[in-house]
Amino acid sequence: MTRGNQREVDRERAKKRAEKAGNKKKETGGKNAGQQLTNKMESDAEIMRKKQEAAALKKQQAEGKK
């Protein structure tokens, strides 16, 4: 075997990197750090309302073309 203990060393390095990356996510709070749950729910609801309005408008235009 020509690689020797390189595989074990690489596995240990990968494990350390994964642990370090995992800790960063927990520290920063993820994508919506600092945003309250209610604020996120409200913003998500607003986005969905806009999508629904756009879909209804598109449907009306399609019916008008028939």
PDBQT receptor file of N, H, CA, C and O in Angstrom, charges set to zero:
ATOM      1  N   MET A   1       0.845  -1.170   0.000  1.00  0.00    +0.000 N 
ATOM      2  CA  MET A   1       0.000   0.000   0.000  1.00  0.00    +0.000 C 
ATOM      3  C   MET A   1       0.898   1.243   0.000  1.00  0.00    +0.000 C 
ATOM      4  O   MET A   1       1.734   1.409   0.888  1.00  0.00    +0.000 OA
ATOM      5  N   THR A   2       0.725   2.088  -0.970  1.00  0.00    +0.000 N 
ATOM      6  H   THR A   2       0.046   1.953  -1.691  1.00  0.00    +0.000 HD
ATOM      7  CA  THR A   2       1.633   3.220  -1.139  1.00  0.00    +0.000 C 
ATOM      8  C   THR A   2       1.202   4.456  -0.364  1.00  0.00    +0.000 C 
ATOM      9  O   THR A   2       2.019   5.346  -0.131  1.00  0.00    +0.000 OA
ATOM     10  N   ARG A   3      -0.061   4.533   0.040  1.00  0.00    +0.000 N 
ATOM     11  H   ARG A   3      -0.725   3.809  -0.149  1.00  0.00    +0.000 HD
ATOM     12  CA  ARG A   3      -0.539   5.751   0.688  1.00  0.00    +0.000 C 
ATOM     13  C   ARG A   3      -0.218   5.811   2.170  1.00  0.00    +0.000 C 
ATOM     14  O   ARG A   3      -0.252   6.889   2.763  1.00  0.00    +0.000 OA
ATOM     15  N   GLY A   4       0.088   4.697   2.768  1.00  0.00    +0.000 N 
ATOM     16  H   GLY A   4       0.115   3.822   2.287  1.00  0.00    +0.000 HD
ATOM     17  CA  GLY A   4       0.430   4.700   4.190  1.00  0.00    +0.000 C 
ATOM     18  C   GLY A   4      -0.759   5.120   5.040  1.00  0.00    +0.000 C 
ATOM     19  O   GLY A   4      -1.864   4.606   4.863  1.00  0.00    +0.000 OA
ATOM     20  N   ASN A   5      -0.541   6.039   5.949  1.00  0.00    +0.000 N 
ATOM     21  H   ASN A   5       0.356   6.456   6.093  1.00  0.00    +0.000 HD
ATOM     22  CA  ASN A   5      -1.629   6.467   6.843  1.00  0.00    +0.000 C 
ATOM     23  C   ASN A   5      -2.326   7.728   6.338  1.00  0.00    +0.000 C 
ATOM     24  O   ASN A   5      -3.013   8.401   7.106  1.00  0.00    +0.000 OA
ATOM     25  N   GLN A   6      -2.161   8.048   5.083  1.00  0.00    +0.000 N 
ATOM     26  H   GLN A   6      -1.603   7.501   4.460  1.00  0.00    +0.000 HD
ATOM     27  CA  GLN A   6      -2.737   9.275   4.532  1.00  0.00    +0.000 C 
ATOM     28  C   GLN A   6      -4.264   9.283   4.655  1.00  0.00    +0.000 C 
ATOM     29  O   GLN A   6      -4.862  10.328   4.912  1.00  0.00    +0.000 OA
ATOM     30  N   ARG A   7      -4.883   8.134   4.473  1.00  0.00    +0.000 N 
ATOM     31  H   ARG A   7      -4.397   7.285   4.264  1.00  0.00    +0.000 HD
ATOM     32  CA  ARG A   7      -6.343   8.077   4.576  1.00  0.00    +0.000 C 
ATOM     33  C   ARG A   7      -6.818   8.439   5.970  1.00  0.00    +0.000 C 
ATOM     34  O   ARG A   7      -7.770   9.202   6.133  1.00  0.00    +0.000 OA
ATOM     35  N   GLU A   8      -6.147   7.885   6.983  1.00  0.00    +0.000 N 
ATOM     36  H   GLU A   8      -5.374   7.265   6.851  1.00  0.00    +0.000 HD
ATOM     37  CA  GLU A   8      -6.548   8.194   8.357  1.00  0.00    +0.000 C 
ATOM     38  C   GLU A   8      -6.346   9.673   8.666  1.00  0.00    +0.000 C 
ATOM     39  O   GLU A   8      -7.182  10.303   9.314  1.00  0.00    +0.000 OA
ATOM     40  N   VAL A   9      -5.237  10.212   8.200  1.00  0.00    +0.000 N 
ATOM     41  H   VAL A   9      -4.558   9.699   7.674  1.00  0.00    +0.000 HD
ATOM     42  CA  VAL A   9      -4.953  11.631   8.429  1.00  0.00    +0.000 C 
ATOM     43  C   VAL A   9      -6.013  12.489   7.732  1.00  0.00    +0.000 C 
ATOM     44  O   VAL A   9      -6.507  13.453   8.316  1.00  0.00    +0.000 OA
ATOM     45  N   ASP A  10      -6.359  12.151   6.508  1.00  0.00    +0.000 N 
ATOM     46  H   ASP A  10      -5.957  11.367   6.034  1.00  0.00    +0.000 HD
ATOM     47  CA  ASP A  10      -7.378  12.907   5.774  1.00  0.00    +0.000 C 
ATOM     48  C   ASP A  10      -8.742  12.798   6.442  1.00  0.00    +0.000 C 
ATOM     49  O   ASP A  10      -9.493  13.773   6.483  1.00  0.00    +0.000 OA
ATOM     50  N   ARG A  11      -9.064  11.635   6.960  1.00  0.00    +0.000 N 
ATOM     51  H   ARG A  11      -8.455  10.843   6.927  1.00  0.00    +0.000 HD
ATOM     52  CA  ARG A  11     -10.345  11.467   7.666  1.00  0.00    +0.000 C 
ATOM     53  C   ARG A  11     -10.393  12.346   8.911  1.00  0.00    +0.000 C 
ATOM     54  O   ARG A  11     -11.411  12.979   9.189  1.00  0.00    +0.000 OA
ATOM     55  N   GLU A  12      -9.302  12.383   9.654  1.00  0.00    +0.000 N 
ATOM     56  H   GLU A  12      -8.475  11.868   9.428  1.00  0.00    +0.000 HD
ATOM     57  CA  GLU A  12      -9.254  13.222  10.848  1.00  0.00    +0.000 C 
ATOM     58  C   GLU A  12      -9.389  14.704  10.490  1.00  0.00    +0.000 C 
ATOM     59  O   GLU A  12     -10.102  15.446  11.165  1.00  0.00    +0.000 OA
ATOM     60  N   ARG A  13      -8.705  15.129   9.429  1.00  0.00    +0.000 N 
ATOM     61  H   ARG A  13      -8.126  14.526   8.880  1.00  0.00    +0.000 HD
ATOM     62  CA  ARG A  13      -8.803  16.530   9.000  1.00  0.00    +0.000 C 
ATOM     63  C   ARG A  13     -10.222  16.864   8.561  1.00  0.00    +0.000 C 
ATOM     64  O   ARG A  13     -10.738  17.934   8.886  1.00  0.00    +0.000 OA
ATOM     65  N   ALA A  14     -10.854  15.955   7.825  1.00  0.00    +0.000 N 
ATOM     66  H   ALA A  14     -10.434  15.087   7.561  1.00  0.00    +0.000 HD
ATOM     67  CA  ALA A  14     -12.225  16.185   7.370  1.00  0.00    +0.000 C 
ATOM     68  C   ALA A  14     -13.182  16.265   8.560  1.00  0.00    +0.000 C 
ATOM     69  O   ALA A  14     -14.106  17.077   8.569  1.00  0.00    +0.000 OA
ATOM     70  N   LYS A  15     -12.955  15.425   9.551  1.00  0.00    +0.000 N 
ATOM     71  H   LYS A  15     -12.204  14.765   9.544  1.00  0.00    +0.000 HD
ATOM     72  CA  LYS A  15     -13.803  15.437  10.746  1.00  0.00    +0.000 C 
ATOM     73  C   LYS A  15     -13.664  16.768  11.481  1.00  0.00    +0.000 C 
ATOM     74  O   LYS A  15     -14.658  17.341  11.924  1.00  0.00    +0.000 OA
ATOM     75  N   LYS A  16     -12.432  17.258  11.609  1.00  0.00    +0.000 N 
ATOM     76  H   LYS A  16     -11.624  16.793  11.249  1.00  0.00    +0.000 HD
ATOM     77  CA  LYS A  16     -12.203  18.541  12.277  1.00  0.00    +0.000 C 
ATOM     78  C   LYS A  16     -12.868  19.682  11.512  1.00  0.00    +0.000 C 
ATOM     79  O   LYS A  16     -13.466  20.575  12.113  1.00  0.00    +0.000 OA
ATOM     80  N   ARG A  17     -12.761  19.646  10.175  1.00  0.00    +0.000 N 
ATOM     81  H   ARG A  17     -12.276  18.920   9.687  1.00  0.00    +0.000 HD
ATOM     82  CA  ARG A  17     -13.398  20.693   9.363  1.00  0.00    +0.000 C 
ATOM     83  C   ARG A  17     -14.908  20.653   9.510  1.00  0.00    +0.000 C 
ATOM     84  O   ARG A  17     -15.554  21.697   9.596  1.00  0.00    +0.000 OA
ATOM     85  N   ALA A  18     -15.477  19.449   9.540  1.00  0.00    +0.000 N 
ATOM     86  H   ALA A  18     -14.952  18.600   9.470  1.00  0.00    +0.000 HD
ATOM     87  CA  ALA A  18     -16.929  19.323   9.674  1.00  0.00    +0.000 C 
ATOM     88  C   ALA A  18     -17.389  19.837  11.032  1.00  0.00    +0.000 C 
ATOM     89  O   ALA A  18     -18.415  20.510  11.128  1.00  0.00    +0.000 OA
ATOM     90  N   GLU A  19     -16.634  19.523  12.078  1.00  0.00    +0.000 N 
ATOM     91  H   GLU A  19     -15.800  18.977  12.000  1.00  0.00    +0.000 HD
ATOM     92  CA  GLU A  19     -16.999  20.018  13.408  1.00  0.00    +0.000 C 
ATOM     93  C   GLU A  19     -16.906  21.536  13.467  1.00  0.00    +0.000 C 
ATOM     94  O   GLU A  19     -17.765  22.197  14.050  1.00  0.00    +0.000 OA
ATOM     95  N   LYS A  20     -15.874  22.076  12.869  1.00  0.00    +0.000 N 
ATOM     96  H   LYS A  20     -15.176  21.540  12.395  1.00  0.00    +0.000 HD
ATOM     97  CA  LYS A  20     -15.686  23.528  12.864  1.00  0.00    +0.000 C 
ATOM     98  C   LYS A  20     -16.811  24.210  12.091  1.00  0.00    +0.000 C 
ATOM     99  O   LYS A  20     -17.330  25.235  12.535  1.00  0.00    +0.000 OA
ATOM    100  N   ALA A  21     -17.192  23.662  10.950  1.00  0.00    +0.000 N 
ATOM    101  H   ALA A  21     -16.771  22.830  10.589  1.00  0.00    +0.000 HD
ATOM    102  CA  ALA A  21     -18.274  24.228  10.146  1.00  0.00    +0.000 C 
ATOM    103  C   ALA A  21     -19.597  24.113  10.888  1.00  0.00    +0.000 C 
ATOM    104  O   ALA A  21     -20.428  25.018  10.809  1.00  0.00    +0.000 OA
ATOM    105  N   GLY A  22     -19.804  23.022  11.603  1.00  0.00    +0.000 N 
ATOM    106  H   GLY A  22     -19.129  22.287  11.667  1.00  0.00    +0.000 HD
ATOM    107  CA  GLY A  22     -21.026  22.839  12.375  1.00  0.00    +0.000 C 
ATOM    108  C   GLY A  22     -21.144  23.850  13.487  1.00  0.00    +0.000 C 
ATOM    109  O   GLY A  22     -22.237  24.337  13.773  1.00  0.00    +0.000 OA
ATOM    110  N   ASN A  23     -20.031  24.171  14.116  1.00  0.00    +0.000 N 
ATOM    111  H   ASN A  23     -19.143  23.775  13.883  1.00  0.00    +0.000 HD
ATOM    112  CA  ASN A  23     -20.038  25.150  15.198  1.00  0.00    +0.000 C 
ATOM    113  C   ASN A  23     -20.363  26.543  14.678  1.00  0.00    +0.000 C 
ATOM    114  O   ASN A  23     -21.049  27.307  15.357  1.00  0.00    +0.000 OA
ATOM    115  N   LYS A  24     -19.889  26.885  13.499  1.00  0.00    +0.000 N 
ATOM    116  H   LYS A  24     -19.331  26.265  12.947  1.00  0.00    +0.000 HD
ATOM    117  CA  LYS A  24     -20.167  28.212  12.940  1.00  0.00    +0.000 C 
ATOM    118  C   LYS A  24     -21.652  28.401  12.712  1.00  0.00    +0.000 C 
ATOM    119  O   LYS A  24     -22.190  29.471  12.999  1.00  0.00    +0.000 OA
ATOM    120  N   LYS A  25     -22.325  27.383  12.200  1.00  0.00    +0.000 N 
ATOM    121  H   LYS A  25     -21.889  26.514  11.967  1.00  0.00    +0.000 HD
ATOM    122  CA  LYS A  25     -23.758  27.513  11.959  1.00  0.00    +0.000 C 
ATOM    123  C   LYS A  25     -24.506  27.750  13.262  1.00  0.00    +0.000 C 
ATOM    124  O   LYS A  25     -25.428  28.563  13.312  1.00  0.00    +0.000 OA
ATOM    125  N   LYS A  26     -24.116  27.050  14.306  1.00  0.00    +0.000 N 
ATOM    126  H   LYS A  26     -23.367  26.389  14.265  1.00  0.00    +0.000 HD
ATOM    127  CA  LYS A  26     -24.789  27.212  15.584  1.00  0.00    +0.000 C 
ATOM    128  C   LYS A  26     -24.533  28.597  16.167  1.00  0.00    +0.000 C 
ATOM    129  O   LYS A  26     -25.430  29.200  16.756  1.00  0.00    +0.000 OA
ATOM    130  N   GLU A  27     -23.315  29.102  16.005  1.00  0.00    +0.000 N 
ATOM    131  H   GLU A  27     -22.586  28.612  15.526  1.00  0.00    +0.000 HD
ATOM    132  CA  GLU A  27     -22.975  30.412  16.560  1.00  0.00    +0.000 C 
ATOM    133  C   GLU A  27     -23.706  31.537  15.843  1.00  0.00    +0.000 C 
ATOM    134  O   GLU A  27     -24.208  32.456  16.489  1.00  0.00    +0.000 OA
ATOM    135  N   THR A  28     -23.772  31.479  14.517  1.00  0.00    +0.000 N 
ATOM    136  H   THR A  28     -23.364  30.732  13.992  1.00  0.00    +0.000 HD
ATOM    137  CA  THR A  28     -24.373  32.564  13.760  1.00  0.00    +0.000 C 
ATOM    138  C   THR A  28     -25.891  32.477  13.745  1.00  0.00    +0.000 C 
ATOM    139  O   THR A  28     -26.559  33.476  13.479  1.00  0.00    +0.000 OA
ATOM    140  N   GLY A  29     -26.446  31.318  14.023  1.00  0.00    +0.000 N 
ATOM    141  H   GLY A  29     -25.904  30.507  14.240  1.00  0.00    +0.000 HD
ATOM    142  CA  GLY A  29     -27.890  31.184  14.036  1.00  0.00    +0.000 C 
ATOM    143  C   GLY A  29     -28.453  30.866  12.669  1.00  0.00    +0.000 C 
ATOM    144  O   GLY A  29     -29.671  30.878  12.495  1.00  0.00    +0.000 OA
ATOM    145  N   GLY A  30     -27.636  30.591  11.725  1.00  0.00    +0.000 N 
ATOM    146  H   GLY A  30     -26.646  30.581  11.866  1.00  0.00    +0.000 HD
ATOM    147  CA  GLY A  30     -28.116  30.205  10.410  1.00  0.00    +0.000 C 
ATOM    148  C   GLY A  30     -28.450  31.391   9.536  1.00  0.00    +0.000 C 
ATOM    149  O   GLY A  30     -27.970  32.502   9.760  1.00  0.00    +0.000 OA
ATOM    150  N   LYS A  31     -29.266  31.147   8.553  1.00  0.00    +0.000 N 
ATOM    151  H   LYS A  31     -29.657  30.245   8.372  1.00  0.00    +0.000 HD
ATOM    152  CA  LYS A  31     -29.595  32.133   7.530  1.00  0.00    +0.000 C 
ATOM    153  C   LYS A  31     -30.328  33.350   8.092  1.00  0.00    +0.000 C 
ATOM    154  O   LYS A  31     -30.077  34.478   7.667  1.00  0.00    +0.000 OA
ATOM    155  N   ASN A  32     -31.220  33.128   9.033  1.00  0.00    +0.000 N 
ATOM    156  H   ASN A  32     -31.424  32.212   9.378  1.00  0.00    +0.000 HD
ATOM    157  CA  ASN A  32     -32.053  34.212   9.553  1.00  0.00    +0.000 C 
ATOM    158  C   ASN A  32     -31.640  34.604  10.963  1.00  0.00    +0.000 C 
ATOM    159  O   ASN A  32     -32.486  34.723  11.849  1.00  0.00    +0.000 OA
ATOM    160  N   ALA A  33     -30.360  34.803  11.171  1.00  0.00    +0.000 N 
ATOM    161  H   ALA A  33     -29.673  34.707  10.450  1.00  0.00    +0.000 HD
ATOM    162  CA  ALA A  33     -29.866  35.135  12.499  1.00  0.00    +0.000 C 
ATOM    163  C   ALA A  33     -30.456  36.455  12.966  1.00  0.00    +0.000 C 
ATOM    164  O   ALA A  33     -30.474  37.437  12.224  1.00  0.00    +0.000 OA
ATOM    165  N   GLY A  34     -30.935  36.470  14.188  1.00  0.00    +0.000 N 
ATOM    166  H   GLY A  34     -30.921  35.672  14.791  1.00  0.00    +0.000 HD
ATOM    167  CA  GLY A  34     -31.466  37.684  14.766  1.00  0.00    +0.000 C 
ATOM    168  C   GLY A  34     -32.900  37.994  14.387  1.00  0.00    +0.000 C 
ATOM    169  O   GLY A  34     -33.487  38.937  14.918  1.00  0.00    +0.000 OA
ATOM    170  N   GLN A  35     -33.460  37.244  13.506  1.00  0.00    +0.000 N 
ATOM    171  H   GLN A  35     -32.984  36.478  13.075  1.00  0.00    +0.000 HD
ATOM    172  CA  GLN A  35     -34.830  37.508  13.082  1.00  0.00    +0.000 C 
ATOM    173  C   GLN A  35     -35.781  36.685  13.946  1.00  0.00    +0.000 C 
ATOM    174  O   GLN A  35     -35.605  35.476  14.096  1.00  0.00    +0.000 OA
ATOM    175  N   GLN A  36     -36.762  37.329  14.499  1.00  0.00    +0.000 N 
ATOM    176  H   GLN A  36     -36.905  38.311  14.377  1.00  0.00    +0.000 HD
ATOM    177  CA  GLN A  36     -37.724  36.654  15.352  1.00  0.00    +0.000 C 
ATOM    178  C   GLN A  36     -38.609  35.740  14.509  1.00  0.00    +0.000 C 
ATOM    179  O   GLN A  36     -38.822  35.982  13.321  1.00  0.00    +0.000 OA
ATOM    180  N   LEU A  37     -39.110  34.706  15.132  1.00  0.00    +0.000 N 
ATOM    181  H   LEU A  37     -38.938  34.509  16.097  1.00  0.00    +0.000 HD
ATOM    182  CA  LEU A  37     -39.956  33.740  14.434  1.00  0.00    +0.000 C 
ATOM    183  C   LEU A  37     -41.204  34.410  13.861  1.00  0.00    +0.000 C 
ATOM    184  O   LEU A  37     -41.618  34.101  12.744  1.00  0.00    +0.000 OA
ATOM    185  N   THR A  38     -41.792  35.309  14.611  1.00  0.00    +0.000 N 
ATOM    186  H   THR A  38     -41.455  35.560  15.518  1.00  0.00    +0.000 HD
ATOM    187  CA  THR A  38     -43.001  35.972  14.121  1.00  0.00    +0.000 C 
ATOM    188  C   THR A  38     -42.698  36.833  12.904  1.00  0.00    +0.000 C 
ATOM    189  O   THR A  38     -43.486  36.879  11.960  1.00  0.00    +0.000 OA
ATOM    190  N   ASN A  39     -41.553  37.520  12.926  1.00  0.00    +0.000 N 
ATOM    191  H   ASN A  39     -40.913  37.484  13.694  1.00  0.00    +0.000 HD
ATOM    192  CA  ASN A  39     -41.179  38.346  11.777  1.00  0.00    +0.000 C 
ATOM    193  C   ASN A  39     -40.973  37.487  10.547  1.00  0.00    +0.000 C 
ATOM    194  O   ASN A  39     -41.373  37.858   9.444  1.00  0.00    +0.000 OA
ATOM    195  N   LYS A  40     -40.345  36.337  10.742  1.00  0.00    +0.000 N 
ATOM    196  H   LYS A  40     -40.020  36.036  11.639  1.00  0.00    +0.000 HD
ATOM    197  CA  LYS A  40     -40.105  35.443   9.621  1.00  0.00    +0.000 C 
ATOM    198  C   LYS A  40     -41.429  34.915   9.081  1.00  0.00    +0.000 C 
ATOM    199  O   LYS A  40     -41.621  34.838   7.867  1.00  0.00    +0.000 OA
ATOM    200  N   MET A  41     -42.336  34.553   9.973  1.00  0.00    +0.000 N 
ATOM    201  H   MET A  41     -42.180  34.616  10.958  1.00  0.00    +0.000 HD
ATOM    202  CA  MET A  41     -43.641  34.042   9.531  1.00  0.00    +0.000 C 
ATOM    203  C   MET A  41     -44.397  35.116   8.758  1.00  0.00    +0.000 C 
ATOM    204  O   MET A  41     -45.026  34.823   7.741  1.00  0.00    +0.000 OA
ATOM    205  N   GLU A  42     -44.338  36.349   9.231  1.00  0.00    +0.000 N 
ATOM    206  H   GLU A  42     -43.827  36.587  10.057  1.00  0.00    +0.000 HD
ATOM    207  CA  GLU A  42     -45.024  37.439   8.544  1.00  0.00    +0.000 C 
ATOM    208  C   GLU A  42     -44.431  37.699   7.168  1.00  0.00    +0.000 C 
ATOM    209  O   GLU A  42     -45.165  37.901   6.200  1.00  0.00    +0.000 OA
ATOM    210  N   SER A  43     -43.120  37.694   7.080  1.00  0.00    +0.000 N 
ATOM    211  H   SER A  43     -42.524  37.531   7.867  1.00  0.00    +0.000 HD
ATOM    212  CA  SER A  43     -42.483  37.937   5.783  1.00  0.00    +0.000 C 
ATOM    213  C   SER A  43     -42.767  36.783   4.822  1.00  0.00    +0.000 C 
ATOM    214  O   SER A  43     -42.984  37.005   3.631  1.00  0.00    +0.000 OA
ATOM    215  N   ASP A  44     -42.766  35.561   5.334  1.00  0.00    +0.000 N 
ATOM    216  H   ASP A  44     -42.590  35.381   6.302  1.00  0.00    +0.000 HD
ATOM    217  CA  ASP A  44     -43.092  34.413   4.490  1.00  0.00    +0.000 C 
ATOM    218  C   ASP A  44     -44.537  34.485   3.992  1.00  0.00    +0.000 C 
ATOM    219  O   ASP A  44     -44.821  34.159   2.839  1.00  0.00    +0.000 OA
ATOM    220  N   ALA A  45     -45.439  34.914   4.867  1.00  0.00    +0.000 N 
ATOM    221  H   ALA A  45     -45.207  35.179   5.803  1.00  0.00    +0.000 HD
ATOM    222  CA  ALA A  45     -46.838  35.038   4.481  1.00  0.00    +0.000 C 
ATOM    223  C   ALA A  45     -47.006  36.096   3.397  1.00  0.00    +0.000 C 
ATOM    224  O   ALA A  45     -47.776  35.911   2.454  1.00  0.00    +0.000 OA
ATOM    225  N   GLU A  46     -46.288  37.196   3.534  1.00  0.00    +0.000 N 
ATOM    226  H   GLU A  46     -45.663  37.347   4.300  1.00  0.00    +0.000 HD
ATOM    227  CA  GLU A  46     -46.356  38.263   2.528  1.00  0.00    +0.000 C 
ATOM    228  C   GLU A  46     -45.852  37.763   1.176  1.00  0.00    +0.000 C 
ATOM    229  O   GLU A  46     -46.442  38.064   0.138  1.00  0.00    +0.000 OA
ATOM    230  N   ILE A  47     -44.774  37.009   1.192  1.00  0.00    +0.000 N 
ATOM    231  H   ILE A  47     -44.294  36.765   2.035  1.00  0.00    +0.000 HD
ATOM    232  CA  ILE A  47     -44.236  36.453  -0.048  1.00  0.00    +0.000 C 
ATOM    233  C   ILE A  47     -45.262  35.526  -0.702  1.00  0.00    +0.000 C 
ATOM    234  O   ILE A  47     -45.468  35.577  -1.914  1.00  0.00    +0.000 OA
ATOM    235  N   MET A  48     -45.895  34.691   0.095  1.00  0.00    +0.000 N 
ATOM    236  H   MET A  48     -45.727  34.649   1.080  1.00  0.00    +0.000 HD
ATOM    237  CA  MET A  48     -46.890  33.770  -0.445  1.00  0.00    +0.000 C 
ATOM    238  C   MET A  48     -48.093  34.529  -1.015  1.00  0.00    +0.000 C 
ATOM    239  O   MET A  48     -48.634  34.142  -2.052  1.00  0.00    +0.000 OA
ATOM    240  N   ARG A  49     -48.515  35.608  -0.342  1.00  0.00    +0.000 N 
ATOM    241  H   ARG A  49     -48.076  35.922   0.500  1.00  0.00    +0.000 HD
ATOM    242  CA  ARG A  49     -49.632  36.406  -0.868  1.00  0.00    +0.000 C 
ATOM    243  C   ARG A  49     -49.289  36.982  -2.245  1.00  0.00    +0.000 C 
ATOM    244  O   ARG A  49     -50.117  36.971  -3.156  1.00  0.00    +0.000 OA
ATOM    245  N   LYS A  50     -48.079  37.476  -2.383  1.00  0.00    +0.000 N 
ATOM    246  H   LYS A  50     -47.406  37.486  -1.643  1.00  0.00    +0.000 HD
ATOM    247  CA  LYS A  50     -47.653  38.026  -3.668  1.00  0.00    +0.000 C 
ATOM    248  C   LYS A  50     -47.637  36.956  -4.745  1.00  0.00    +0.000 C 
ATOM    249  O   LYS A  50     -48.044  37.206  -5.880  1.00  0.00    +0.000 OA
ATOM    250  N   LYS A  51     -47.172  35.773  -4.398  1.00  0.00    +0.000 N 
ATOM    251  H   LYS A  51     -46.841  35.569  -3.476  1.00  0.00    +0.000 HD
ATOM    252  CA  LYS A  51     -47.150  34.671  -5.364  1.00  0.00    +0.000 C 
ATOM    253  C   LYS A  51     -48.566  34.279  -5.770  1.00  0.00    +0.000 C 
ATOM    254  O   LYS A  51     -48.830  34.018  -6.944  1.00  0.00    +0.000 OA
ATOM    255  N   GLN A  52     -49.474  34.239  -4.798  1.00  0.00    +0.000 N 
ATOM    256  H   GLN A  52     -49.259  34.451  -3.845  1.00  0.00    +0.000 HD
ATOM    257  CA  GLN A  52     -50.857  33.884  -5.093  1.00  0.00    +0.000 C 
ATOM    258  C   GLN A  52     -51.518  34.931  -5.984  1.00  0.00    +0.000 C 
ATOM    259  O   GLN A  52     -52.263  34.586  -6.902  1.00  0.00    +0.000 OA
ATOM    260  N   GLU A  53     -51.251  36.196  -5.720  1.00  0.00    +0.000 N 
ATOM    261  H   GLU A  53     -50.645  36.476  -4.975  1.00  0.00    +0.000 HD
ATOM    262  CA  GLU A  53     -51.807  37.258  -6.560  1.00  0.00    +0.000 C 
ATOM    263  C   GLU A  53     -51.280  37.150  -7.986  1.00  0.00    +0.000 C 
ATOM    264  O   GLU A  53     -52.037  37.316  -8.942  1.00  0.00    +0.000 OA
ATOM    265  N   ALA A  54     -49.992  36.873  -8.132  1.00  0.00    +0.000 N 
ATOM    266  H   ALA A  54     -49.377  36.738  -7.355  1.00  0.00    +0.000 HD
ATOM    267  CA  ALA A  54     -49.399  36.733  -9.457  1.00  0.00    +0.000 C 
ATOM    268  C   ALA A  54     -49.994  35.535 -10.189  1.00  0.00    +0.000 C 
ATOM    269  O   ALA A  54     -50.237  35.606 -11.394  1.00  0.00    +0.000 OA
ATOM    270  N   ALA A  55     -50.230  34.443  -9.479  1.00  0.00    +0.000 N 
ATOM    271  H   ALA A  55     -50.032  34.385  -8.501  1.00  0.00    +0.000 HD
ATOM    272  CA  ALA A  55     -50.802  33.253 -10.093  1.00  0.00    +0.000 C 
ATOM    273  C   ALA A  55     -52.249  33.508 -10.517  1.00  0.00    +0.000 C 
ATOM    274  O   ALA A  55     -52.670  33.055 -11.581  1.00  0.00    +0.000 OA
ATOM    275  N   ALA A  56     -53.010  34.230  -9.692  1.00  0.00    +0.000 N 
ATOM    276  H   ALA A  56     -52.667  34.597  -8.827  1.00  0.00    +0.000 HD
ATOM    277  CA  ALA A  56     -54.392  34.539 -10.034  1.00  0.00    +0.000 C 
ATOM    278  C   ALA A  56     -54.450  35.445 -11.256  1.00  0.00    +0.000 C 
ATOM    279  O   ALA A  56     -55.299  35.253 -12.126  1.00  0.00    +0.000 OA
ATOM    280  N   LEU A  57     -53.565  36.423 -11.333  1.00  0.00    +0.000 N 
ATOM    281  H   LEU A  57     -52.876  36.580 -10.626  1.00  0.00    +0.000 HD
ATOM    282  CA  LEU A  57     -53.512  37.322 -12.479  1.00  0.00    +0.000 C 
ATOM    283  C   LEU A  57     -53.162  36.549 -13.748  1.00  0.00    +0.000 C 
ATOM    284  O   LEU A  57     -53.755  36.771 -14.803  1.00  0.00    +0.000 OA
ATOM    285  N   LYS A  58     -52.205  35.651 -13.637  1.00  0.00    +0.000 N 
ATOM    286  H   LYS A  58     -51.724  35.471 -12.779  1.00  0.00    +0.000 HD
ATOM    287  CA  LYS A  58     -51.798  34.837 -14.775  1.00  0.00    +0.000 C 
ATOM    288  C   LYS A  58     -52.951  33.941 -15.242  1.00  0.00    +0.000 C 
ATOM    289  O   LYS A  58     -53.154  33.746 -16.440  1.00  0.00    +0.000 OA
ATOM    290  N   LYS A  59     -53.690  33.409 -14.288  1.00  0.00    +0.000 N 
ATOM    291  H   LYS A  59     -53.525  33.568 -13.314  1.00  0.00    +0.000 HD
ATOM    292  CA  LYS A  59     -54.836  32.554 -14.621  1.00  0.00    +0.000 C 
ATOM    293  C   LYS A  59     -55.928  33.362 -15.312  1.00  0.00    +0.000 C 
ATOM    294  O   LYS A  59     -56.539  32.881 -16.266  1.00  0.00    +0.000 OA
ATOM    295  N   GLN A  60     -56.181  34.580 -14.845  1.00  0.00    +0.000 N 
ATOM    296  H   GLN A  60     -55.685  34.970 -14.070  1.00  0.00    +0.000 HD
ATOM    297  CA  GLN A  60     -57.191  35.427 -15.473  1.00  0.00    +0.000 C 
ATOM    298  C   GLN A  60     -56.798  35.779 -16.905  1.00  0.00    +0.000 C 
ATOM    299  O   GLN A  60     -57.643  35.795 -17.800  1.00  0.00    +0.000 OA
ATOM    300  N   GLN A  61     -55.524  36.058 -17.115  1.00  0.00    +0.000 N 
ATOM    301  H   GLN A  61     -54.837  36.046 -16.388  1.00  0.00    +0.000 HD
ATOM    302  CA  GLN A  61     -55.053  36.389 -18.453  1.00  0.00    +0.000 C 
ATOM    303  C   GLN A  61     -55.170  35.198 -19.389  1.00  0.00    +0.000 C 
ATOM    304  O   GLN A  61     -55.495  35.355 -20.566  1.00  0.00    +0.000 OA
ATOM    305  N   ALA A  62     -54.907  34.008 -18.867  1.00  0.00    +0.000 N 
ATOM    306  H   ALA A  62     -54.643  33.881 -17.911  1.00  0.00    +0.000 HD
ATOM    307  CA  ALA A  62     -55.021  32.797 -19.685  1.00  0.00    +0.000 C 
ATOM    308  C   ALA A  62     -56.470  32.545 -20.048  1.00  0.00    +0.000 C 
ATOM    309  O   ALA A  62     -56.751  32.124 -21.170  1.00  0.00    +0.000 OA
ATOM    310  N   GLU A  63     -57.400  32.788 -19.136  1.00  0.00    +0.000 N 
ATOM    311  H   GLU A  63     -57.171  33.130 -18.224  1.00  0.00    +0.000 HD
ATOM    312  CA  GLU A  63     -58.825  32.595 -19.417  1.00  0.00    +0.000 C 
ATOM    313  C   GLU A  63     -59.327  33.632 -20.412  1.00  0.00    +0.000 C 
ATOM    314  O   GLU A  63     -60.201  33.336 -21.227  1.00  0.00    +0.000 OA
ATOM    315  N   GLY A  64     -58.794  34.816 -20.354  1.00  0.00    +0.000 N 
ATOM    316  H   GLY A  64     -58.084  35.056 -19.692  1.00  0.00    +0.000 HD
ATOM    317  CA  GLY A  64     -59.210  35.884 -21.275  1.00  0.00    +0.000 C 
ATOM    318  C   GLY A  64     -58.758  35.615 -22.705  1.00  0.00    +0.000 C 
ATOM    319  O   GLY A  64     -59.409  36.080 -23.642  1.00  0.00    +0.000 OA
ATOM    320  N   LYS A  65     -57.683  34.892 -22.902  1.00  0.00    +0.000 N 
ATOM    321  H   LYS A  65     -57.154  34.514 -22.142  1.00  0.00    +0.000 HD
ATOM    322  CA  LYS A  65     -57.178  34.584 -24.226  1.00  0.00    +0.000 C 
ATOM    323  C   LYS A  65     -57.982  33.482 -24.917  1.00  0.00    +0.000 C 
ATOM    324  O   LYS A  65     -57.956  33.368 -26.143  1.00  0.00    +0.000 OA
ATOM    325  N   LYS A  66     -58.692  32.677 -24.138  1.00  0.00    +0.000 N 
ATOM    326  H   LYS A  66     -58.714  32.770 -23.142  1.00  0.00    +0.000 HD
ATOM    327  CA  LYS A  66     -59.447  31.545 -24.712  1.00  0.00    +0.000 C 
ATOM    328  C   LYS A  66     -60.622  31.988 -25.488  1.00  0.00    +0.000 C 
ATOM    329  O   LYS A  66     -61.353  31.158 -26.030  1.00  0.00    +0.000 OA
TER     330      LYS A  66
